[in-house]
């Protein structure tokens, strides 16, 4: 069956009305193609930026605190206050831009949020006082948080159901490619034989701006989500877009596409109110709400509390020079990226429930073992890094699955806002309090304090894994409309 015979939406009025369309089924039955690679490259690169940002800050913390850095700030303020403000900005940005994403579309917002990030990062590089640094760390997070809602919504709505799990996990895991780049970059930028103390860290942030500009150029070619279009009174645009993609893929593959599996009839609407979103998430899907919160709180505390301070642990307990922490961080970042890369396919084959629960519980148990070895004094900087590499191989896969979960288990009209809400609430619980508490614990130089932080992170990961074992949704290889029926559906 060729694309010309695919069912078309039939609007019942100007702009809004009742529409019958096969757009979701047509998107889900598409084979993997160059068009999908363009989506992945254009949208997935945001996590590389986030990883670059967080890692650079963690690794330059010691340098910023040194005399001659050009900024009067302490290492604890960088890993504590600045880190917490970055996360607070990400939480508020996710909520603000998440609402706008559901209302005005995915594409407009994933362009706007990237511009916000670029401007704030450039201003961070120009910091001359601590308050300026803190302000623009908040605004950088504000842009990145908005990216999470807009990007995850678009990815899940454009990627076929057969590949959605692995693609989402690998894209979220690409954060760690940025982390590797940030770690290695900090080694060069902190080398005073190459750059003065007050210049190297500024150039590190400036590189993020350059990378962001390249991504902005690529992202211009990523289309609006057809699923968002047909629900928001733009059914004809959705049909034209999907038809053009189908023709492109048929030319690429040299054969006609199979017929779509079915149609859906919806009543188009311009926007969804906060009351409707809240009622849907908490009254209609309370078990899914508990699942989303558990997954985000567990991973947010572990990552935002502990990895923000990894460089401080190395310098405090193992006397690793501030200019060398990047080598160690690059190793654990590689472990983080390899996890989703290796295990991602299993989320589409073995299934969501087994994989989510096992990655969370296993990473928590391994972190408990790491804490025990650290408490006994059995670890060196190298062996601690090796332990973390193994822990985060599983933890990063689980953390990525948190974003996948909340982006696919709620109705389409609430998707961006649901992602934003769970990200903001879970990250606020673990990502704001975590860095503040952990900065104090690692700065104390007391082994028991750091062990306690490890144990809390491990306990929360295990608890989230147990929740997932009972409440996870078997969403593998199912269409988004089958997992959570759109609010606008006409029965």
Helices and strands as residue ranges (DSSP letters): G 3-5, E 18-21, H 23-28, H 34-44, H 46-64, H 75-76, I 77-82, H 83-104, H 106-125, H 130-158, H 164-173, H 175-189, H 197-219, H 226-231, H 235-253, E 264-267, H 274-278, I 279-284, H 286-300, I 301-306, G 307-309, H 310-318, G 322-324, H 325-343, H 346-349, H 352-376, H 381-408, G 412-414, H 415-427, I 428-432, H 433-443, H 447-471, H 480-483
